[in-house]
Amino acid sequence: MPCQLCDRDIERLTVHHLTPRQHTKRKNQKPSPTIDICSACHRQIHKSFDNAYLAKELNTLEKLKAHPKLQKFILWVRKQDPNKRIRVS
C-alpha cells in the first residue's frame, strides 16, 4: 500500500490525524480526518512541527505536500529502501 505523502509502497502504514487529537479532544470534537502514511513521514512531520502549527496550518494532505520542509524530505525519502527504518532529523 502506498504512503499518501511519499508514495512509497510500504507494508505497514500509520494513521496521521490531520488535526492532532490533542486539539479535538480538548474541545470534545470527534477526531479529524486521517491519512495513511509511512512511519518515516509520520515521524518527520511530528519532529518538524508542533501540534498547534499542524492544526492551524498543515491540516490537509495538500498543505503537507506543499510545505517546503516536507517537499525536501519527500524527495529524499522516495529514494530510500522502503524496508529499512529511516532516521529523521
N, CA, C and O atoms as a Tinker XYZ file with bonds, in Angstrom:
   356  protein
     1  N      0.846000   -1.179000    0.000000    73     2
     2  CA     0.000000    0.000000    0.000000    64     1     3
     3  C      0.894000    1.245000    0.000000    63     2     4     5
     4  O      1.850000    1.301000    0.772000    81     3
     5  N      0.613000    2.225000   -0.830000    73     3     6
     6  CA     1.492000    3.403000   -0.881000    64     5     7
     7  C      1.212000    4.414000    0.235000    63     6     8     9
     8  O      0.071000    4.625000    0.645000    81     7
     9  N      2.282000    5.020000    0.700000    73     7    10
    10  CA     2.187000    6.130000    1.652000    64     9    11
    11  C      1.536000    7.300000    0.911000    63    10    12    13
    12  O      1.915000    7.607000   -0.219000    81    11
    13  N      0.580000    7.938000    1.529000    73    11    14
    14  CA    -0.120000    9.043000    0.878000    64    13    15
    15  C      0.744000   10.297000    0.772000    63    14    16    17
    16  O      0.381000   11.233000    0.061000    81    15
    17  N      1.859000   10.329000    1.455000    73    15    18
    18  CA     2.727000   11.504000    1.406000    64    17    19
    19  C      3.898000   11.286000    0.436000    63    18    20    21
    20  O      4.125000   12.107000   -0.453000    81    19
    21  N      4.633000   10.192000    0.603000    73    19    22
    22  CA     5.824000    9.976000   -0.237000    64    21    23
    23  C      5.587000    8.990000   -1.382000    63    22    24    25
    24  O      6.439000    8.845000   -2.258000    81    23
    25  N      4.447000    8.319000   -1.382000    73    23    26
    26  CA     4.081000    7.366000   -2.438000    64    25    27
    27  C      4.914000    6.096000   -2.465000    63    26    28    29
    28  O      4.814000    5.317000   -3.413000    81    27
    29  N      5.741000    5.868000   -1.436000    73    27    30
    30  CA     6.488000    4.603000   -1.400000    64    29    31
    31  C      5.536000    3.487000   -1.007000    63    30    32    33
    32  O      4.613000    3.690000   -0.218000    81    31
    33  N      5.770000    2.312000   -1.564000    73    31    34
    34  CA     4.963000    1.143000   -1.212000    64    33    35
    35  C      5.489000    0.563000    0.092000    63    34    36    37
    36  O      6.596000    0.026000    0.139000    81    35
    37  N      4.701000    0.673000    1.141000    73    35    38
    38  CA     5.097000    0.241000    2.477000    64    37    39
    39  C      4.078000   -0.784000    2.965000    63    38    40    41
    40  O      2.870000   -0.618000    2.791000    81    39
    41  N      4.591000   -1.844000    3.576000    73    39    42
    42  CA     3.705000   -2.895000    4.060000    64    41    43
    43  C      2.780000   -2.412000    5.175000    63    42    44    45
    44  O      1.582000   -2.695000    5.159000    81    43
    45  N      3.341000   -1.675000    6.152000    73    43    46
    46  CA     2.550000   -1.196000    7.287000    64    45    47
    47  C      2.584000    0.325000    7.321000    63    46    48    49
    48  O      3.650000    0.937000    7.395000    81    47
    49  N      1.416000    0.914000    7.268000    73    47    50
    50  CA     1.312000    2.369000    7.331000    64    49    51
    51  C      0.775000    2.790000    8.697000    63    50    52    53
    52  O      0.179000    1.990000    9.418000    81    51
    53  N      0.993000    4.037000    9.031000    73    51    54
    54  CA     0.479000    4.584000   10.285000    64    53    55
    55  C     -0.639000    5.569000    9.957000    63    54    56    57
    56  O     -0.721000    6.084000    8.842000    81    55
    57  N     -1.487000    5.819000   10.929000    73    55    58
    58  CA    -2.599000    6.753000   10.749000    64    57    59
    59  C     -2.186000    8.106000   11.315000    63    58    60    61
    60  O     -1.789000    8.210000   12.475000    81    59
    61  N     -2.284000    9.142000   10.485000    73    59    62
    62  CA    -1.958000   10.501000   10.918000    64    61    63
    63  C     -3.238000   11.327000   10.916000    63    62    64    65
    64  O     -3.898000   11.459000    9.885000    81    63
    65  N     -3.587000   11.889000   12.083000    73    63    66
    66  CA    -4.750000   12.774000   12.180000    64    65    67
    67  C     -4.355000   14.140000   11.624000    63    66    68    69
    68  O     -3.364000   14.726000   12.060000    81    67
    69  N     -5.118000   14.643000   10.672000    73    67    70
    70  CA    -4.777000   15.920000   10.052000    64    69    71
    71  C     -4.882000   17.084000   11.034000    63    70    72    73
    72  O     -4.140000   18.059000   10.916000    81    71
    73  N     -5.777000   16.996000   11.984000    73    71    74
    74  CA    -5.779000   17.912000   13.122000    64    73    75
    75  C     -5.425000   17.049000   14.320000    63    74    76    77
    76  O     -6.158000   16.113000   14.641000    81    75
    77  N     -4.318000   17.342000   14.988000    73    75    78
    78  CA    -3.880000   16.487000   16.095000    64    77    79
    79  C     -4.984000   16.232000   17.112000    63    78    80    81
    80  O     -5.770000   17.123000   17.435000    81    79
    81  N     -5.027000   15.011000   17.605000    73    79    82
    82  CA    -6.056000   14.588000   18.559000    64    81    83
    83  C     -6.084000   15.496000   19.785000    63    82    84    85
    84  O     -7.147000   15.749000   20.352000    81    83
    85  N     -4.937000   15.976000   20.182000    73    83    86
    86  CA    -4.838000   16.865000   21.339000    64    85    87
    87  C     -5.785000   18.063000   21.171000    63    86    88    89
    88  O     -6.362000   18.533000   22.151000    81    87
    89  N     -5.947000   18.556000   19.948000    73    87    90
    90  CA    -6.801000   19.723000   19.712000    64    89    91
    91  C     -8.277000   19.364000   19.638000    63    90    92    93
    92  O     -9.121000   20.165000   20.040000    81    91
    93  N     -8.607000   18.190000   19.137000    73    91    94
    94  CA   -10.018000   17.812000   19.027000    64    93    95
    95  C    -10.560000   17.281000   20.354000    63    94    96    97
    96  O    -11.726000   17.506000   20.677000    81    95
    97  N     -9.727000   16.582000   21.124000    73    95    98
    98  CA   -10.166000   16.035000   22.413000    64    97    99
    99  C    -10.538000   17.144000   23.391000    63    98   100   101
   100  O    -11.551000   17.064000   24.086000    81    99
   101  N     -9.707000   18.174000   23.433000    73    99   102
   102  CA    -9.945000   19.288000   24.366000    64   101   103
   103  C    -11.295000   19.940000   24.135000    63   102   104   105
   104  O    -11.953000   20.380000   25.079000    81   103
   105  N    -11.704000   19.999000   22.881000    73   103   106
   106  CA   -12.962000   20.669000   22.527000    64   105   107
   107  C    -14.116000   19.681000   22.409000    63   106   108   109
   108  O    -15.192000   20.034000   21.926000    81   107
   109  N    -13.894000   18.448000   22.849000    73   107   110
   110  CA   -14.895000   17.383000   22.762000    64   109   111
   111  C    -15.439000   17.219000   21.353000    63   110   112   113
   112  O    -16.630000   16.975000   21.160000    81   111
   113  N    -14.555000   17.356000   20.371000    73   111   114
   114  CA   -14.927000   17.147000   18.978000    64   113   115
   115  C    -14.545000   15.743000   18.566000    63   114   116   117
   116  O    -13.676000   15.119000   19.175000    81   115
   117  N    -15.196000   15.251000   17.534000    73   115   118
   118  CA   -14.796000   13.936000   17.051000    64   117   119
   119  C    -13.451000   14.078000   16.328000    63   118   120   121
   120  O    -13.126000   15.160000   15.840000    81   119
   121  N    -12.671000   12.999000   16.256000    73   119   122
   122  CA   -11.355000   13.065000   15.614000    64   121   123
   123  C    -11.448000   13.555000   14.166000    63   122   124   125
   124  O    -12.437000   13.325000   13.470000    81   123
   125  N    -10.404000   14.223000   13.750000    73   123   126
   126  CA   -10.347000   14.775000   12.394000    64   125   127
   127  C    -10.127000   13.665000   11.362000    63   126   128   129
   128  O     -9.853000   12.521000   11.722000    81   127
   129  N    -10.247000   14.009000   10.095000    73   127   130
   130  CA    -9.914000   13.030000    9.055000    64   129   131
   131  C     -8.458000   12.587000    9.186000    63   130   132   133
   132  O     -7.625000   13.296000    9.750000    81   131
   133  N     -8.175000   11.415000    8.661000    73   131   134
   134  CA    -6.827000   10.867000    8.767000    64   133   135
   135  C     -6.269000   10.537000    7.383000    63   134   136   137
   136  O     -7.004000   10.443000    6.400000    81   135
   137  N     -4.951000   10.364000    7.339000    73   135   138
   138  CA    -4.276000    9.865000    6.143000    64   137   139
   139  C     -3.402000    8.691000    6.575000    63   138   140   141
   140  O     -2.993000    8.601000    7.733000    81   139
   141  N     -3.125000    7.807000    5.644000    73   139   142
   142  CA    -2.267000    6.658000    5.909000    64   141   143
   143  C     -0.884000    6.951000    5.346000    63   142   144   145
   144  O     -0.704000    7.094000    4.136000    81   143
   145  N      0.086000    7.037000    6.247000    73   143   146
   146  CA     1.448000    7.371000    5.820000    64   145   147
   147  C      2.459000    6.423000    6.465000    63   146   148   149
   148  O      2.164000    5.758000    7.458000    81   147
   149  N      3.646000    6.378000    5.884000    73   147   150
   150  CA     4.701000    5.519000    6.429000    64   149   151
   151  C      5.237000    6.130000    7.724000    63   150   152   153
   152  O      5.041000    7.315000    7.993000    81   151
   153  N      5.900000    5.319000    8.504000    73   151   154
   154  CA     6.388000    5.808000    9.801000    64   153   155
   155  C      7.456000    6.886000    9.623000    63   154   156   157
   156  O      7.559000    7.786000   10.457000    81   155
   157  N      8.246000    6.817000    8.565000    73   155   158
   158  CA     9.276000    7.844000    8.338000    64   157   159
   159  C      8.627000    9.208000    8.114000    63   158   160   161
   160  O      9.052000   10.196000    8.713000    81   159
   161  N      7.617000    9.275000    7.271000    73   159   162
   162  CA     6.920000   10.540000    7.033000    64   161   163
   163  C      6.219000   11.017000    8.302000    63   162   164   165
   164  O      6.235000   12.208000    8.613000    81   163
   165  N      5.611000   10.095000    9.027000    73   163   166
   166  CA     4.895000   10.449000   10.257000    64   165   167
   167  C      5.856000   11.051000   11.287000    63   166   168   169
   168  O      5.569000   12.082000   11.895000    81   167
   169  N      6.988000   10.393000   11.468000    73   167   170
   170  CA     7.965000   10.894000   12.439000    64   169   171
   171  C      8.526000   12.240000   11.997000    63   170   172   173
   172  O      8.743000   13.122000   12.828000    81   171
   173  N      8.764000   12.408000   10.694000    73   171   174
   174  CA     9.301000   13.675000   10.191000    64   173   175
   175  C      8.306000   14.814000   10.416000    63   174   176   177
   176  O      8.704000   15.914000   10.802000    81   175
   177  N      7.044000   14.567000   10.185000    73   175   178
   178  CA     6.016000   15.600000   10.411000    64   177   179
   179  C      6.051000   16.065000   11.863000    63   178   180   181
   180  O      6.099000   17.265000   12.132000    81   179
   181  N      6.026000   15.116000   12.799000    73   179   182
   182  CA     5.963000   15.484000   14.218000    64   181   183
   183  C      7.289000   16.005000   14.756000    63   182   184   185
   184  O      7.310000   16.715000   15.761000    81   183
   185  N      8.380000   15.668000   14.110000    73   183   186
   186  CA     9.674000   16.205000   14.523000    64   185   187
   187  C      9.851000   17.643000   14.004000    63   186   188   189
   188  O     10.541000   18.454000   14.622000    81   187
   189  N      9.225000   17.941000   12.876000    73   187   190
   190  CA     9.397000   19.244000   12.232000    64   189   191
   191  C      8.439000   20.326000   12.725000    63   190   192   193
   192  O      8.768000   21.511000   12.694000    81   191
   193  N      7.250000   19.916000   13.179000    73   191   194
   194  CA     6.220000   20.904000   13.518000    64   193   195
   195  C      5.536000   20.544000   14.832000    63   194   196   197
   196  O      5.364000   19.368000   15.154000    81   195
   197  N      5.147000   21.577000   15.591000    73   195   198
   198  CA     4.391000   21.294000   16.809000    64   197   199
   199  C      2.911000   21.131000   16.460000    63   198   200   201
   200  O      2.474000   21.500000   15.371000    81   199
   201  N      2.155000   20.578000   17.396000    73   199   202
   202  CA     0.754000   20.268000   17.136000    64   201   203
   203  C     -0.093000   21.501000   16.832000    63   202   204   205
   204  O     -1.038000   21.421000   16.047000    81   203
   205  N      0.230000   22.630000   17.439000    73   203   206
   206  CA    -0.539000   23.854000   17.177000    64   205   207
   207  C     -0.378000   24.268000   15.710000    63   206   208   209
   208  O     -1.353000   24.635000   15.055000    81   207
   209  N      0.847000   24.209000   15.201000    73   207   210
   210  CA     1.099000   24.570000   13.812000    64   209   211
   211  C      0.424000   23.574000   12.865000    63   210   212   213
   212  O     -0.159000   23.964000   11.854000    81   211
   213  N      0.511000   22.297000   13.202000    73   211   214
   214  CA    -0.137000   21.275000   12.374000    64   213   215
   215  C     -1.646000   21.509000   12.313000    63   214   216   217
   216  O     -2.245000   21.414000   11.241000    81   215
   217  N     -2.258000   21.813000   13.446000    73   215   218
   218  CA    -3.705000   22.017000   13.496000    64   217   219
   219  C     -4.136000   23.237000   12.688000    63   218   220   221
   220  O     -5.175000   23.225000   12.027000    81   219
   221  N     -3.332000   24.279000   12.750000    73   219   222
   222  CA    -3.713000   25.543000   12.125000    64   221   223
   223  C     -3.299000   25.630000   10.649000    63   222   224   225
   224  O     -4.075000   26.094000    9.813000    81   223
   225  N     -2.086000   25.187000   10.334000    73   223   226
   226  CA    -1.513000   25.436000    9.013000    64   225   227
   227  C     -1.403000   24.206000    8.104000    63   226   228   229
   228  O     -1.476000   24.336000    6.882000    81   227
   229  N     -1.229000   23.030000    8.683000    73   227   230
   230  CA    -0.967000   21.835000    7.868000    64   229   231
   231  C     -2.025000   20.762000    8.107000    63   230   232   233
   232  O     -1.699000   19.614000    8.408000    81   231
   233  N     -3.281000   21.142000    7.972000    73   231   234
   234  CA    -4.375000   20.243000    8.318000    64   233   235
   235  C     -5.025000   19.548000    7.115000    63   234   236   237
   236  O     -6.138000   19.032000    7.224000    81   235
   237  N     -4.331000   19.535000    5.965000    73   235   238
   238  CA    -4.786000   18.759000    4.806000    64   237   239
   239  C     -3.572000   18.069000    4.187000    63   238   240   241
   240  O     -2.433000   18.488000    4.394000    81   239
   241  N     -3.827000   17.025000    3.438000    73   239   242
   242  CA    -2.749000   16.335000    2.740000    64   241   243
   243  C     -2.067000   17.277000    1.751000    63   242   244   245
   244  O     -0.844000   17.250000    1.618000    81   243
   245  N     -2.829000   18.092000    1.070000    73   243   246
   246  CA    -2.280000   19.029000    0.089000    64   245   247
   247  C     -1.333000   20.037000    0.743000    63   246   248   249
   248  O     -0.270000   20.341000    0.202000    81   247
   249  N     -1.726000   20.550000    1.909000    73   247   250
   250  CA    -0.879000   21.513000    2.615000    64   249   251
   251  C      0.412000   20.850000    3.093000    63   250   252   253
   252  O      1.480000   21.459000    3.035000    81   251
   253  N      0.320000   19.610000    3.564000    73   251   254
   254  CA     1.521000   18.881000    3.986000    64   253   255
   255  C      2.469000   18.701000    2.799000    63   254   256   257
   256  O      3.667000   18.960000    2.914000    81   255
   257  N      1.936000   18.261000    1.667000    73   255   258
   258  CA     2.761000   18.025000    0.475000    64   257   259
   259  C      3.378000   19.314000   -0.062000    63   258   260   261
   260  O      4.452000   19.286000   -0.663000    81   259
   261  N      2.708000   20.431000    0.151000    73   259   262
   262  CA     3.178000   21.702000   -0.398000    64   261   263
   263  C      4.208000   22.410000    0.489000    63   262   264   265
   264  O      4.881000   23.331000    0.027000    81   263
   265  N      4.342000   22.002000    1.737000    73   263   266
   266  CA     5.272000   22.696000    2.641000    64   265   267
   267  C      6.712000   22.431000    2.194000    63   266   268   269
   268  O      7.091000   21.276000    1.997000    81   267
   269  N      7.517000   23.483000    2.033000    73   267   270
   270  CA     8.896000   23.319000    1.535000    64   269   271
   271  C      9.752000   22.351000    2.347000    63   270   272   273
   272  O     10.534000   21.590000    1.777000    81   271
   273  N      9.614000   22.371000    3.666000    73   271   274
   274  CA    10.416000   21.485000    4.512000    64   273   275
   275  C     10.066000   20.014000    4.222000    63   274   276   277
   276  O     10.950000   19.160000    4.158000    81   275
   277  N      8.787000   19.737000    4.052000    73   275   278
   278  CA     8.372000   18.364000    3.772000    64   277   279
   279  C      8.649000   17.973000    2.325000    63   278   280   281
   280  O      8.948000   16.811000    2.049000    81   279
   281  N      8.555000   18.921000    1.400000    73   279   282
   282  CA     8.870000   18.619000   -0.001000    64   281   283
   283  C     10.297000   18.109000   -0.124000    63   282   284   285
   284  O     10.556000   17.135000   -0.830000    81   283
   285  N     11.211000   18.759000    0.556000    73   283   286
   286  CA    12.615000   18.348000    0.529000    64   285   287
   287  C     12.766000   16.934000    1.097000    63   286   288   289
   288  O     13.465000   16.101000    0.520000    81   287
   289  N     12.111000   16.668000    2.226000    73   287   290
   290  CA    12.171000   15.341000    2.840000    64   289   291
   291  C     11.558000   14.291000    1.924000    63   290   292   293
   292  O     12.126000   13.213000    1.755000    81   291
   293  N     10.408000   14.590000    1.331000    73   291   294
   294  CA     9.717000   13.638000    0.457000    64   293   295
   295  C     10.591000   13.271000   -0.741000    63   294   296   297
   296  O     10.689000   12.097000   -1.098000    81   295
   297  N     11.224000   14.262000   -1.360000    73   295   298
   298  CA    12.117000   13.973000   -2.492000    64   297   299
   299  C     13.236000   13.024000   -2.078000    63   298   300   301
   300  O     13.608000   12.124000   -2.831000    81   299
   301  N     13.766000   13.233000   -0.877000    73   299   302
   302  CA    14.851000   12.379000   -0.393000    64   301   303
   303  C     14.341000   10.989000   -0.020000    63   302   304   305
   304  O     14.940000    9.989000   -0.414000    81   303
   305  N     13.247000   10.912000    0.732000    73   303   306
   306  CA    12.784000    9.627000    1.251000    64   305   307
   307  C     12.288000    8.705000    0.146000    63   306   308   309
   308  O     12.337000    7.485000    0.298000    81   307
   309  N     11.816000    9.258000   -0.952000    73   307   310
   310  CA    11.357000    8.427000   -2.078000    64   309   311
   311  C     12.466000    7.535000   -2.623000    63   310   312   313
   312  O     12.200000    6.480000   -3.199000    81   311
   313  N     13.706000    7.966000   -2.436000    73   311   314
   314  CA    14.864000    7.213000   -2.947000    64   313   315
   315  C     15.331000    6.140000   -1.970000    63   314   316   317
   316  O     16.206000    5.339000   -2.301000    81   315
   317  N     14.757000    6.116000   -0.771000    73   315   318
   318  CA    15.213000    5.201000    0.269000    64   317   319
   319  C     14.488000    3.856000    0.183000    63   318   320   321
   320  O     13.353000    3.767000   -0.286000    81   319
   321  N     15.171000    2.833000    0.643000    73   319   322
   322  CA    14.618000    1.475000    0.665000    64   321   323
   323  C     13.405000    1.440000    1.602000    63   322   324   325
   324  O     13.534000    1.755000    2.785000    81   323
   325  N     12.237000    1.063000    1.091000    73   323   326
   326  CA    11.046000    1.044000    1.944000    64   325   327
   327  C     11.088000   -0.005000    3.053000    63   326   328   329
   328  O     10.267000    0.036000    3.969000    81   327
   329  N     12.025000   -0.938000    2.983000    73   327   330
   330  CA    12.127000   -1.984000    4.008000    64   329   331
   331  C     13.073000   -1.620000    5.149000    63   330   332   333
   332  O     13.183000   -2.371000    6.118000    81   331
   333  N     13.753000   -0.487000    5.048000    73   331   334
   334  CA    14.677000   -0.065000    6.095000    64   333   335
   335  C     14.091000    1.076000    6.903000    63   334   336   337
   336  O     13.355000    1.912000    6.379000    81   335
   337  N     14.428000    1.104000    8.194000    73   335   338
   338  CA    13.967000    2.187000    9.063000    64   337   339
   339  C     14.764000    3.448000    8.704000    63   338   340   341
   340  O     15.987000    3.407000    8.576000    81   339
   341  N     14.065000    4.539000    8.548000    73   339   342
   342  CA    14.663000    5.816000    8.163000    64   341   343
   343  C     14.837000    6.675000    9.402000    63   342   344   345
   344  O     13.919000    6.811000   10.212000    81   343
   345  N     16.016000    7.250000    9.543000    73   343   346
   346  CA    16.254000    8.195000   10.643000    64   345   347
   347  C     15.764000    9.569000   10.183000    63   346   348   349
   348  O     16.025000    9.984000    9.054000    81   347
   349  N     15.065000   10.258000   11.053000    73   347   350
   350  CA    14.583000   11.601000   10.718000    64   349   351
   351  C     15.303000   12.615000   11.581000    63   350   352   353
   352  O     15.775000   12.307000   12.675000    81   351
   353  N     15.377000   13.839000   11.062000    73   351   354
   354  CA    16.049000   14.897000   11.836000    64   353   355
   355  C     15.297000   16.200000   11.724000    63   354   356
   356  O     15.710000   17.203000   12.306000    81   355
